[in-house]
Amino acid sequence: MVDLAAQYHTITALVEDKPGVLARVASMFSRRGFNISNLSVGHSETPGLSRMTFVVEGDEWVVEQVAKQLYKLIDVVRVSDISDDSIVIRELALIKVRSTPETRPEIMQIVDIFRANIVDVATDTLIVEVTGDEGKIDALLQLLKPFTVKEIMRTGRVAMTRGSAATGSRKTGADMTDHNAPDTEVVP
Amino acid sequence: MQLTGAQIVCECLLREGVQVMFGLPGGAIMPFYQTLPEYPDLKHILVRHEQNAGHAADGYARASGRVGVCVATSGPGATNLVTPLANAMMDSVPVIALTGQVPRAAIGRDAFQETDTTGITMPITKHNYLAMHAADLPRIFREAFHIASTGRPGPVLIDLPRDVLEETAEFEYPDQVSLRGYKPTLEGHNRSIKRAAKLIDDAQRPVILAGHGVLISGASAELRELAEKAQVPVITTLLGIGGFSGDHVLSMGMPGMHGQAHNNWAIDRADVVLGVGMRFDDRVTGKISAFAPEAKVIHIDIDPAEVGKNVRVSVPIVGDARRVLHALIKEVQTATHPDWLREIDELRERHPGMPTSSPDRLLPQQVVRDIHAATGGNAIVVTGVGQHQMWAAQGYSFTQPNTWITSGGLGTMGFEVPAAMGAAVARPDAVVWSIAGDGGFQMTMSELATIVEQRLPIKFAILNNNALGMVRQLQDLFLGGDNVATLYTGNPDFVKLAEAYGIWATRVSDPAQVQDAIRDAMAVDGPTLIDFDVARDENVYPHLPAGGTTSQMLEGPGLSGDQAGKDVPAWLT
């Protein structure tokens, strides 16, 4: 869960869609002691490339090192910090919540308010599907807690830059692979 | 052309210009070995332990500037390569490791001699591959050699399942490498170079810190031209030694924990520090917040992740050291810094090193000094890690690039034996001295057999203090002299040991006999070993405690720089 008081950065990386890439990335993070609060991976629009979204906890130095160390991996094609972009952030969650004939209408009302969906109904449980930013999902979870949440499955954050520019392109965000930007003072 | 995987591997090695490799066979890699007789141009040197194959490839690469190749089988063969791969990774050395692997169908089933080699070596290689089809081998080898030898060099491992080596595939070697995620930046940014030049022009007290990148990029001539044009003194890091001639008037020596004391004082005073192909390692900086407190830092490095990692950098320049220096030379003004150079001379006088000889004790420093004299400073010197390494780094003035071969970042004891073997194979024209510690020597001395087999005329000098001397020194200086697990009581007779291998050997205990023994060894046409029975309690000075500041540096027994002439601190007596 994202602690809003801490400093977080959303970093996206285009990576080769090859076996072991996730292991390389995870190994690098753990070896260098970086803290990722979530990570999601999926195919990108380019065949052979996947896109990873990371939420990284830490100050500017940490984020810069994360980006540079990521880019050092041969299978990582591009790294961008899109934290300062205008971005759409989404996460999907599946929530299995206990329900009885008495509580079911109340749960359905809450689900409606959150524009979430009920995707499975059993005699004593419901599965709720919700998308949104982390705050919205956390809020829904709070409201469902009294009914007893039996299982939670969250995908982690995916993010995309608004407008026509490609996410993490040179036009948007900080392209962390342009190492020779002049006039930058690098501070550890 | 249809070839077996093993034949394809050999074809690829030939196309990459490989002439020699160091290895030791086993079950999974056997199809490759059994194919070698078809390729007489690929010389294989059979070692006694895979770790030494890796270090030999490392020493070969450093001495020749080419890619070193080592071979091992699956399982224990591959795990024995872990130390040399980590060593090559830390010191940016281009090494290709070929490892056997169990047949594809057996992978993941805990088969005999199976280990997750690519998993284990992921953090200690620049990149690695598990080849799953013989048809992929040409592309993999083309990429592997490209990755290992370009940008910031490093080791690349290729894991070869036995049945991949046996299956046949069409062989065609690719002309080009296509790696979307790997495009090293070579040219520095123009504006950054101009800003750097301005800082250097405005500096009153500039210093250059030159590292391994100068040697890797072949930038010695450019470094010298820049230093002379702007009259900037040059300090070489442990791995940068040889990148700037030790007998040049602007040469300062080594910085940091065991560097010459005047360098640390000079860095404290500097107003501009130009780091070239180095990484501001903790052994160089000591306490980061107190490092070069008055200086603006210009940092040239080909690895962007090094820039800004450890110290605050005013002008970062990512690029190849030689190209960036070439551009920088044109931008900087001709200058002189007479006051600054005079101040440095004064620092040198105020902070002299320790005596290098004594009439009644055989000092290890004397051995280094006498080897230097006997070789005219022209030998390739290979060391392990510890006191002997620091005495060699301080005392042997190197004038040529790639003649000083040592384990820096990882600090691998035992490197001195196999790396000397690799250097001697790479440079049959050169005189190779392996200055060894008695501890490290015993870790890898099994290669004496290989050295004899290969008729490599390596001159071993064991600075034998019957101790793990550097750890013993730490115990004596900082931990109350409690010598836990550092003193050997049963070292072998190294002379008899060498003789068992058929190697000429002698022992020296008398300071007056050192030069004669060195001369005798050099007269022998073949490997030799001299066991120097050096003073056990001799310490390496200066000693700047880990994470310490210059003023905490011990410049001699009981003396820290700012305490010279004052009372010796109680904890040191």
Interface residues (C-beta under 8 A of the other chain):
Chain A: V15 E16 P19 G20 A23 R24 S27 M28 R31 L49 W61 E64 Q65 K68 Q69 Y71 K72 L73 I74 D75 V76 V77 R78 H179 N180 A181 P182 D183 T184 E185 V186 V187 P188
Chain B: T118 G119 M122 P123 K126 H127 L130 I147 L179 R180 G181 Y182 T185 G188 H189 R191 S192 R195 I288 H299 D303 P304 A305 V307 G308 K309 N310 V311 R312 V313 S314 P316 I317 V318 G319
